Amino acid sequence: MDNISQRVRALRKKLSITQAECAKRMSFVRNYISLVENGYVPSHKFVQALELLEREPLPKGEGKPAATPPIIPLLSWAQAGTKEAWDHMYEREAFTDFNPRDSKAMAVQIRGDSMEPQFPQGTIAIVNPTRQPKSGDLVIAGLNDGTVLFKRLHVDGDRYTFISLNPIYPPLTLERAIVERVLPVGCTFQEQL
């Protein structure tokens, strides 16, 4: 059985890149690379990203490999019904089979039933952090208390209303000061199991 931490170190040495550069190319955070290099057992998605980076051909006469295919980082779960901590969204895995329009796109997997039936648990939402959210958008919202929501947004002056599609969940209206960030969702898809 091969040692993933040794493979990561060897690849970084071969490419002459730092942990931060390696993390960026694999769409993981630098701390995750450090953990793996120190013996942490990585996720399956990490191993897939590592294998992709290992297989990249080196251009003639250059020490750096060709550009990687677009990879979208998967930032944990967003809760569609109850609270989920925004802080837990730093651990990244990645999708390599999607071509985003936004180079800073991120994927979030949805948990809960407040957006059913249209968006059941397990739905992947691709967020576009460079776009400004507006009324009517599906959004991933992070609140100051660490809550993360997947809802439809309505903006009214200094207030945000987050609307569930499931009628058993009432709308949630909050002052903008309570909302840390709102990321518009560009598209969604159902994860193939």
GROMACS elastic network, one bead per residue, 0.5 to 0.9 nm:
[ bonds ]
;  ai    aj funct       b0    kb
    2     6     6  0.82097   500
    2     7     6  0.78433   500
    3     6     6  0.54116   500
    3     7     6  0.63545   500
    3     8     6  0.88730   500
    3    39     6  0.87249   500
    4     8     6  0.61811   500
    4     9     6  0.86484   500
    4    36     6  0.72776   500
    4    37     6  0.75841   500
    4    39     6  0.80559   500
    4    41     6  0.79646   500
    4    42     6  0.81071   500
    4    47     6  0.79438   500
    4    50     6  0.89631   500
    5     8     6  0.52199   500
    5     9     6  0.63079   500
    5    10     6  0.86140   500
    5    33     6  0.87320   500
    5    34     6  0.89999   500
    5    35     6  0.87209   500
    5    36     6  0.54692   500
    5    38     6  0.65825   500
    5    39     6  0.60340   500
    5    40     6  0.79953   500
    5    41     6  0.86355   500
    6     9     6  0.51552   500
    6    10     6  0.60044   500
    6    11     6  0.84804   500
    6    37     6  0.69472   500
    7    10     6  0.50922   500
    7    11     6  0.60189   500
    7    12     6  0.85523   500
    7    37     6  0.86608   500
    7    50     6  0.85384   500
    7    54     6  0.89929   500
    8    11     6  0.51483   500
    8    12     6  0.61608   500
    8    13     6  0.85780   500
    8    22     6  0.87268   500
    8    33     6  0.79455   500
    8    36     6  0.79179   500
    8    37     6  0.66103   500
    8    50     6  0.74839   500
    9    12     6  0.51771   500
    9    13     6  0.61699   500
    9    14     6  0.86128   500
    9    19     6  0.89168   500
    9    37     6  0.67067   500
   10    13     6  0.50802   500
   10    14     6  0.60868   500
   10    15     6  0.86199   500
   11    15     6  0.61209   500
   11    16     6  0.82342   500
   11    17     6  0.85769   500
   11    22     6  0.88757   500
   11    50     6  0.88106   500
   11    53     6  0.83687   500
   11    54     6  0.68882   500
   12    15     6  0.51755   500
   12    16     6  0.56233   500
   12    17     6  0.51865   500
   12    18     6  0.66916   500
   12    19     6  0.74549   500
   12    21     6  0.88541   500
   12    22     6  0.68065   500
   13    17     6  0.67173   500
   13    18     6  0.85647   500
   14    17     6  0.80956   500
   14    63     6  0.84041   500
   14    64     6  0.89299   500
   15    63     6  0.66432   500
   15    64     6  0.59122   500
   15    65     6  0.75028   500
   16    63     6  0.80569   500
   16    64     6  0.80222   500
   17    20     6  0.79736   500
   17    21     6  0.57638   500
   17    22     6  0.63055   500
   18    21     6  0.51163   500
   18    22     6  0.61152   500
   18    23     6  0.84625   500
   19    22     6  0.50050   500
   19    23     6  0.59591   500
   19    24     6  0.85402   500
   19    30     6  0.57843   500
   19    31     6  0.83199   500
   19    33     6  0.62307   500
   19    34     6  0.69574   500
   20    23     6  0.50373   500
   20    24     6  0.61810   500
   20    25     6  0.86993   500
   20    29     6  0.74660   500
   20    31     6  0.84267   500
   20    33     6  0.80644   500
   21    24     6  0.51091   500
   21    25     6  0.62538   500
   21    26     6  0.86372   500
   21    30     6  0.80690   500
   22    25     6  0.52205   500
   22    26     6  0.62010   500
   22    27     6  0.84218   500
   22    28     6  0.83473   500
   22    30     6  0.77009   500
   22    33     6  0.76354   500
   23    26     6  0.51544   500
   23    27     6  0.57324   500
   23    29     6  0.54012   500
   23    30     6  0.50792   500
   23    31     6  0.83898   500
   23    32     6  0.77616   500
   23    33     6  0.62445   500
   24    28     6  0.62282   500
   24    29     6  0.70806   500
   24    30     6  0.76836   500
   25    28     6  0.78980   500
   25    49     6  0.88449   500
   25    53     6  0.79326   500
   25    67     6  0.89591   500
   25    68     6  0.71979   500
   25    71     6  0.84259   500
   26    29     6  0.87036   500
   26    46     6  0.77631   500
   26    49     6  0.56690   500
   26    50     6  0.69685   500
   26    52     6  0.86573   500
   26    53     6  0.73685   500
   26    68     6  0.86970   500
   26    71     6  0.74600   500
   26    73     6  0.86111   500
   26    93     6  0.88502   500
   26    94     6  0.78102   500
   27    49     6  0.82126   500
   27    71     6  0.64772   500
   27    72     6  0.68216   500
   27    73     6  0.53506   500
   27    74     6  0.86304   500
   27    92     6  0.71178   500
   27    93     6  0.72154   500
   27    94     6  0.62858   500
   27    95     6  0.89669   500
   28    31     6  0.83613   500
   28    32     6  0.65764   500
   28    33     6  0.73994   500
   28    46     6  0.79468   500
   28    73     6  0.68094   500
   28    74     6  0.88557   500
   28    90     6  0.89218   500
   28    91     6  0.73971   500
   28    92     6  0.50721   500
   28    93     6  0.63089   500
   28    94     6  0.74594   500
   29    32     6  0.54552   500
   29    33     6  0.69353   500
   29    90     6  0.73952   500
   29    91     6  0.69868   500
   29    92     6  0.65473   500
   30    33     6  0.51975   500
   30    34     6  0.63799   500
   30    35     6  0.87350   500
   31    35     6  0.61179   500
   31    36     6  0.86380   500
   31    91     6  0.88907   500
   32    35     6  0.50268   500
   32    36     6  0.62168   500
   32    37     6  0.85983   500
   32    40     6  0.86127   500
   32    42     6  0.83332   500
   32    91     6  0.73085   500
   32    92     6  0.80668   500
   33    36     6  0.51727   500
   33    37     6  0.61390   500
   33    38     6  0.86156   500
   34    37     6  0.51056   500
   34    38     6  0.62459   500
   34    39     6  0.89009   500
   34    40     6  0.86924   500
   35    38     6  0.50983   500
   35    39     6  0.65083   500
   35    40     6  0.52692   500
   35    41     6  0.84080   500
   35    42     6  0.85066   500
   36    39     6  0.52249   500
   36    41     6  0.63369   500
   36    42     6  0.61875   500
   37    40     6  0.71503   500
   39    42     6  0.87721   500
   42    45     6  0.81215   500
   42    46     6  0.60479   500
   42    47     6  0.69415   500
   43    46     6  0.51962   500
   43    47     6  0.65899   500
   43    48     6  0.88337   500
   43    93     6  0.75178   500
   44    47     6  0.51455   500
   44    48     6  0.62830   500
   44    49     6  0.87391   500
   44    93     6  0.85957   500
   45    48     6  0.50349   500
   45    49     6  0.62337   500
   45    50     6  0.85904   500
   45    93     6  0.56402   500
   45    94     6  0.61086   500
   45    95     6  0.76692   500
   46    49     6  0.51015   500
   46    50     6  0.61091   500
   46    51     6  0.85992   500
   46    92     6  0.86895   500
   46    93     6  0.62377   500
   46    94     6  0.73938   500
   47    51     6  0.61305   500
   47    52     6  0.86485   500
   48    51     6  0.51185   500
   48    52     6  0.63003   500
   48    53     6  0.87530   500
   48    94     6  0.89083   500
   48    96     6  0.89400   500
   49    52     6  0.50951   500
   49    53     6  0.62870   500
   49    54     6  0.86372   500
   49    71     6  0.87591   500
   49    93     6  0.87609   500
   49    94     6  0.74841   500
   49    95     6  0.86252   500
   49    96     6  0.78343   500
   50    53     6  0.51464   500
   50    54     6  0.61121   500
   50    55     6  0.86763   500
   51    54     6  0.50088   500
   51    55     6  0.62087   500
   51    56     6  0.88415   500
   52    55     6  0.52631   500
   52    56     6  0.65119   500
   52    68     6  0.82860   500
   53    56     6  0.54311   500
   53    57     6  0.89964   500
   53    65     6  0.85193   500
   53    68     6  0.74648   500
   54    57     6  0.83823   500
   56    65     6  0.60574   500
   56    66     6  0.66611   500
   56    67     6  0.84288   500
   56    68     6  0.76281   500
   57    64     6  0.89873   500
   57    65     6  0.58315   500
   57    66     6  0.65176   500
   58    61     6  0.83170   500
   58    62     6  0.67458   500
   58    63     6  0.67290   500
   58    64     6  0.60761   500
   58    66     6  0.61643   500
   59    62     6  0.55054   500
   59    63     6  0.75424   500
   59    64     6  0.71514   500
   59    65     6  0.60586   500
   59    66     6  0.61962   500
   60    63     6  0.83778   500
   62    65     6  0.76128   500
   65    68     6  0.82016   500
   67    70     6  0.89236   500
   68    71     6  0.79852   500
   69    96     6  0.70277   500
   69    97     6  0.85798   500
   69    99     6  0.82655   500
   70    95     6  0.86297   500
   70    96     6  0.63244   500
   70    97     6  0.79102   500
   70    98     6  0.70460   500
   70    99     6  0.58650   500
   70   100     6  0.71379   500
   70   103     6  0.81137   500
   71    94     6  0.62784   500
   71    95     6  0.56169   500
   71    97     6  0.74287   500
   71    98     6  0.71201   500
   71    99     6  0.76557   500
   71   100     6  0.82775   500
   71   105     6  0.88753   500
   71   106     6  0.89688   500
   72    93     6  0.84264   500
   72    94     6  0.53764   500
   72    95     6  0.51860   500
   72    96     6  0.65327   500
   72    97     6  0.86101   500
   72    98     6  0.72874   500
   72    99     6  0.82760   500
   72   100     6  0.75414   500
   72   103     6  0.86110   500
   72   104     6  0.80705   500
   72   105     6  0.61411   500
   72   106     6  0.53449   500
   72   107     6  0.62623   500
   72   126     6  0.83540   500
   73    92     6  0.57093   500
   73    93     6  0.55661   500
   73    95     6  0.64054   500
   73    96     6  0.88265   500
   73   105     6  0.76052   500
   73   106     6  0.51064   500
   73   107     6  0.58592   500
   73   108     6  0.84253   500
   74    77     6  0.85583   500
   74    89     6  0.86777   500
   74    91     6  0.81386   500
   74    92     6  0.52939   500
   74    95     6  0.69300   500
   74   106     6  0.60146   500
   74   108     6  0.55196   500
   74   109     6  0.73825   500
   74   124     6  0.87791   500
   74   126     6  0.88542   500
   75    78     6  0.85137   500
   75    88     6  0.83286   500
   75    90     6  0.62472   500
   75    91     6  0.61780   500
   75    92     6  0.50901   500
   75    93     6  0.68548   500
   75    94     6  0.83457   500
   75   106     6  0.68978   500
   75   107     6  0.60844   500
   75   108     6  0.52547   500
   75   109     6  0.75739   500
   76    88     6  0.69176   500
   76    89     6  0.50070   500
   76    90     6  0.74423   500
   76    91     6  0.65167   500
   76    92     6  0.67939   500
   76    93     6  0.79232   500
   76   107     6  0.84248   500
   76   108     6  0.60934   500
   76   109     6  0.64568   500
   76   110     6  0.88435   500
   77    84     6  0.76300   500
   77    86     6  0.89870   500
   77    88     6  0.82739   500
   77    89     6  0.70086   500
   77   108     6  0.57580   500
   77   110     6  0.56640   500
   77   111     6  0.63820   500
   77   122     6  0.89634   500
   77   148     6  0.85670   500
   78    83     6  0.84797   500
   78    84     6  0.64973   500
   78    85     6  0.84907   500
   78    86     6  0.81469   500
   78    89     6  0.83499   500
   78   108     6  0.63008   500
   78   109     6  0.62083   500
   78   110     6  0.51011   500
   78   111     6  0.61133   500
   78   112     6  0.86349   500
   78   140     6  0.71925   500
   78   141     6  0.87071   500
   78   147     6  0.88325   500
   78   148     6  0.55877   500
   78   149     6  0.58952   500
   78   150     6  0.62559   500
   79    82     6  0.57771   500
   79    83     6  0.60041   500
   79    84     6  0.55648   500
   79    85     6  0.88707   500
   79   109     6  0.86467   500
   79   110     6  0.59895   500
   79   112     6  0.58339   500
   79   113     6  0.87822   500
   79   114     6  0.87746   500
   79   147     6  0.82620   500
   79   148     6  0.60097   500
   79   149     6  0.53638   500
   79   150     6  0.63179   500
   80    83     6  0.82163   500
   80   110     6  0.62617   500
   80   111     6  0.55771   500
   80   113     6  0.60817   500
   80   114     6  0.52357   500
   80   115     6  0.62402   500
   80   116     6  0.89418   500
   80   121     6  0.80476   500
   80   148     6  0.82462   500
   80   149     6  0.56631   500
   80   151     6  0.69881   500
   80   164     6  0.80506   500
   81   111     6  0.75761   500
   81   112     6  0.50389   500
   81   113     6  0.58569   500
   81   115     6  0.77642   500
   81   149     6  0.74505   500
   81   150     6  0.80555   500
   81   164     6  0.82224   500
   81   169     6  0.77118   500
   82   111     6  0.88769   500
   82   112     6  0.71874   500
   82   114     6  0.85127   500
   82   147     6  0.83324   500
   82   148     6  0.85246   500
   82   149     6  0.78666   500
   83   146     6  0.80722   500
   83   147     6  0.50284   500
   83   148     6  0.62163   500
   83   149     6  0.72956   500
   84    87     6  0.87884   500
   84    88     6  0.80538   500
   84   146     6  0.70855   500
   84   147     6  0.51962   500
   84   148     6  0.53632   500
   84   149     6  0.77696   500
   85    88     6  0.56448   500
   85    89     6  0.75644   500
   85   142     6  0.85026   500
   85   145     6  0.80955   500
   85   147     6  0.51263   500
   85   148     6  0.61767   500
   86    89     6  0.55378   500
   86    90     6  0.82552   500
   86   142     6  0.60805   500
   86   143     6  0.78117   500
   86   144     6  0.88803   500
   86   145     6  0.85205   500
   86   147     6  0.59063   500
   86   148     6  0.55350   500
   87    90     6  0.65473   500
   87   146     6  0.65324   500
   87   147     6  0.89728   500
   88    91     6  0.68212   500
   89    92     6  0.74869   500
   89   108     6  0.87143   500
   94   106     6  0.87117   500
   94   107     6  0.79711   500
   95    98     6  0.67302   500
   95   107     6  0.80587   500
   96    99     6  0.80931   500
   99   102     6  0.89516   500
  100   103     6  0.65651   500
  100   104     6  0.84946   500
  100   105     6  0.64959   500
  100   126     6  0.84610   500
  100   128     6  0.89990   500
  101   104     6  0.87974   500
  101   105     6  0.77683   500
  101   128     6  0.85839   500
  102   105     6  0.51892   500
  102   106     6  0.89548   500
  102   127     6  0.87476   500
  102   128     6  0.60777   500
  102   129     6  0.80074   500
  102   130     6  0.72882   500
  102   131     6  0.87181   500
  103   106     6  0.89714   500
  103   128     6  0.85622   500
  103   130     6  0.88097   500
  104   127     6  0.86674   500
  104   128     6  0.68060   500
  104   129     6  0.64963   500
  104   130     6  0.71252   500
  105   126     6  0.64981   500
  105   127     6  0.56026   500
  105   129     6  0.64985   500
  105   130     6  0.82792   500
  105   186     6  0.88043   500
  106   125     6  0.82367   500
  106   126     6  0.56281   500
  106   127     6  0.53681   500
  106   128     6  0.69674   500
  106   129     6  0.79201   500
  107   124     6  0.63192   500
  107   125     6  0.55194   500
  107   127     6  0.61624   500
  107   188     6  0.89772   500
  108   123     6  0.83215   500
  108   124     6  0.56484   500
  108   125     6  0.52038   500
  108   126     6  0.64648   500
  108   127     6  0.75414   500
  108   140     6  0.83254   500
  109   121     6  0.79741   500
  109   122     6  0.57167   500
  109   123     6  0.57259   500
  109   125     6  0.62431   500
  109   126     6  0.88638   500
  109   191     6  0.87087   500
  110   119     6  0.80496   500
  110   120     6  0.76129   500
  110   121     6  0.54219   500
  110   122     6  0.52085   500
  110   123     6  0.52666   500
  110   124     6  0.62240   500
  110   125     6  0.72003   500
  110   150     6  0.73341   500
  111   120     6  0.78041   500
  111   122     6  0.60980   500
  111   123     6  0.78723   500
  111   150     6  0.89341   500
  112   115     6  0.77405   500
  112   116     6  0.84045   500
  112   120     6  0.74411   500
  112   121     6  0.54626   500
  112   122     6  0.85771   500
  113   116     6  0.52386   500
  113   117     6  0.78308   500
  113   119     6  0.80412   500
  113   120     6  0.62889   500
  113   121     6  0.63953   500
  113   166     6  0.72147   500
  114   117     6  0.85279   500
  114   119     6  0.85497   500
  114   120     6  0.84864   500
  114   150     6  0.85403   500
  114   151     6  0.82068   500
  114   164     6  0.54337   500
  114   165     6  0.62386   500
  114   167     6  0.79625   500
  114   168     6  0.77287   500
  114   169     6  0.63116   500
  115   118     6  0.64228   500
  115   119     6  0.52851   500
  115   120     6  0.66619   500
  115   121     6  0.85255   500
  115   150     6  0.77386   500
  115   151     6  0.70727   500
  115   152     6  0.88833   500
  115   163     6  0.88136   500
  115   164     6  0.54549   500
  115   166     6  0.54292   500
  116   121     6  0.78909   500
  116   164     6  0.84982   500
  116   165     6  0.63543   500
  116   166     6  0.56225   500
  117   120     6  0.58135   500
  117   165     6  0.77626   500
  117   166     6  0.72612   500
  118   165     6  0.78188   500
  119   122     6  0.82385   500
  119   123     6  0.59721   500
  119   124     6  0.88941   500
  119   165     6  0.87324   500
  119   188     6  0.82834   500
  119   189     6  0.86662   500
  119   190     6  0.82719   500
  120   123     6  0.59301   500
  120   190     6  0.83126   500
  121   124     6  0.88922   500
  121   190     6  0.89686   500
  122   190     6  0.67107   500
  122   191     6  0.63841   500
  123   188     6  0.67094   500
  123   189     6  0.58241   500
  123   191     6  0.61206   500
  124   187     6  0.84715   500
  124   188     6  0.54488   500
  124   189     6  0.53265   500
  124   190     6  0.59867   500
  124   191     6  0.64004   500
  125   139     6  0.88788   500
  125   140     6  0.84459   500
  125   150     6  0.88735   500
  125   185     6  0.61903   500
  125   186     6  0.75784   500
  125   187     6  0.60622   500
  125   189     6  0.67693   500
  125   190     6  0.88644   500
  126   184     6  0.85399   500
  126   185     6  0.55722   500
  126   186     6  0.56793   500
  126   187     6  0.54258   500
  126   188     6  0.59826   500
  126   189     6  0.84588   500
  127   139     6  0.76369   500
  127   140     6  0.74438   500
  127   183     6  0.59903   500
  127   184     6  0.55407   500
  127   186     6  0.55412   500
  127   187     6  0.74261   500
  127   188     6  0.89032   500
  128   131     6  0.57558   500
  128   132     6  0.86124   500
  128   183     6  0.63680   500
  128   184     6  0.57162   500
  128   185     6  0.60913   500
  128   186     6  0.59769   500
  129   132     6  0.76523   500
  129   182     6  0.83919   500
  129   183     6  0.54495   500
  129   184     6  0.68621   500
  129   185     6  0.86995   500
  130   183     6  0.84155   500
  130   184     6  0.88802   500
  131   183     6  0.77179   500
  131   184     6  0.68086   500
  132   182     6  0.83797   500
  132   183     6  0.76093   500
  132   184     6  0.70232   500
  133   136     6  0.87361   500
  133   137     6  0.65154   500
  133   138     6  0.85551   500
  133   139     6  0.74539   500
  133   153     6  0.80605   500
  133   155     6  0.89935   500
  133   182     6  0.67537   500
  133   183     6  0.65036   500
  133   184     6  0.51593   500
  133   185     6  0.86744   500
  134   137     6  0.58273   500
  134   153     6  0.70808   500
  134   154     6  0.72548   500
  134   155     6  0.67130   500
  134   184     6  0.80009   500
  135   138     6  0.87615   500
  135   152     6  0.80077   500
  135   153     6  0.53445   500
  135   155     6  0.52177   500
  135   156     6  0.84023   500
  135   160     6  0.89291   500
  136   152     6  0.61224   500
  136   153     6  0.54839   500
  136   154     6  0.59415   500
  136   155     6  0.84769   500
  137   151     6  0.84832   500
  137   152     6  0.56782   500
  137   153     6  0.55356   500
  137   154     6  0.78392   500
  137   184     6  0.62756   500
  137   185     6  0.70627   500
  137   186     6  0.87310   500
  138   150     6  0.72513   500
  138   151     6  0.57267   500
  138   153     6  0.61466   500
  138   183     6  0.86239   500
  138   184     6  0.60213   500
  138   185     6  0.53666   500
  138   186     6  0.80621   500
  138   187     6  0.88905   500
  139   149     6  0.78322   500
  139   150     6  0.57473   500
  139   151     6  0.56495   500
  139   152     6  0.60492   500
  139   153     6  0.64662   500
  139   162     6  0.86962   500
  139   182     6  0.63371   500
  139   183     6  0.54043   500
  139   185     6  0.51654   500
  139   186     6  0.88138   500
  140   148     6  0.69013   500
  140   149     6  0.55330   500
  140   151     6  0.67532   500
  140   152     6  0.88156   500
  140   181     6  0.83470   500
  140   182     6  0.58931   500
  140   183     6  0.52043   500
  140   184     6  0.65075   500
  140   185     6  0.69344   500
  141   147     6  0.80689   500
  141   148     6  0.55498   500
  141   149     6  0.51071   500
  141   150     6  0.65426   500
  141   151     6  0.78732   500
  141   162     6  0.88091   500
  141   179     6  0.72567   500
  141   180     6  0.76320   500
  141   181     6  0.57476   500
  141   183     6  0.62029   500
  141   184     6  0.85645   500
  142   145     6  0.83110   500
  142   146     6  0.64758   500
  142   147     6  0.57808   500
  142   149     6  0.65911   500
  142   179     6  0.62218   500
  142   180     6  0.54510   500
  142   181     6  0.52319   500
  142   182     6  0.64066   500
  142   183     6  0.85332   500
  143   146     6  0.54814   500
  143   147     6  0.51600   500
  143   148     6  0.63741   500
  143   149     6  0.82524   500
  143   178     6  0.59592   500
  143   181     6  0.69341   500
  143   182     6  0.87174   500
  144   147     6  0.72389   500
  144   177     6  0.83433   500
  144   178     6  0.55769   500
  144   179     6  0.57990   500
  144   180     6  0.52417   500
  144   181     6  0.86416   500
  145   178     6  0.80659   500
  145   179     6  0.88060   500
  145   180     6  0.87886   500
  146   180     6  0.87599   500
  149   162     6  0.82826   500
  150   162     6  0.83462   500
  150   163     6  0.89696   500
  150   164     6  0.82398   500
  151   162     6  0.54513   500
  151   163     6  0.54159   500
  151   164     6  0.55336   500
  151   165     6  0.78952   500
  152   161     6  0.81675   500
  152   162     6  0.56310   500
  152   164     6  0.65279   500
  152   165     6  0.79432   500
  153   160     6  0.68171   500
  153   161     6  0.58598   500
  153   163     6  0.63049   500
  153   184     6  0.89911   500
  154   159     6  0.84076   500
  154   160     6  0.58659   500
  154   162     6  0.64748   500
  154   163     6  0.75946   500
  154   173     6  0.89444   500
  155   158     6  0.75898   500
  155   159     6  0.60609   500
  155   161     6  0.63905   500
  155   162     6  0.89071   500
  156   159     6  0.52045   500
  156   160     6  0.63427   500
  156   161     6  0.78113   500
  157   160     6  0.80274   500
  157   176     6  0.88963   500
  158   174     6  0.86308   500
  158   175     6  0.59494   500
  158   176     6  0.55046   500
  158   177     6  0.82345   500
  159   173     6  0.66780   500
  159   174     6  0.55699   500
  159   176     6  0.54184   500
  159   177     6  0.87165   500
  160   172     6  0.81131   500
  160   173     6  0.56190   500
  160   174     6  0.53334   500
  160   175     6  0.62762   500
  160   176     6  0.62618   500
  160   179     6  0.82949   500
  161   171     6  0.64366   500
  161   172     6  0.54204   500
  161   174     6  0.62894   500
  161   175     6  0.88045   500
  162   170     6  0.89928   500
  162   171     6  0.56526   500
  162   172     6  0.50918   500
  162   173     6  0.63039   500
  162   174     6  0.82094   500
  163   166     6  0.89268   500
  163   169     6  0.81819   500
  163   170     6  0.72328   500
  163   172     6  0.66043   500
  163   173     6  0.86942   500
  164   167     6  0.69675   500
  164   168     6  0.84773   500
  164   169     6  0.60699   500
  164   170     6  0.70128   500
  164   171     6  0.64409   500
  164   172     6  0.86600   500
  165   168     6  0.87064   500
  165   169     6  0.79354   500
  166   169     6  0.60599   500
  166   170     6  0.86804   500
  167   170     6  0.68839   500
  169   172     6  0.87862   500
  174   177     6  0.81882   500
  174   178     6  0.66269   500
  174   179     6  0.74817   500
  175   178     6  0.56633   500
  175   179     6  0.71818   500
  176   179     6  0.52000   500
  176   180     6  0.80356   500
  177   180     6  0.73696   500
  179   182     6  0.74107   500
  185   188     6  0.74954   500
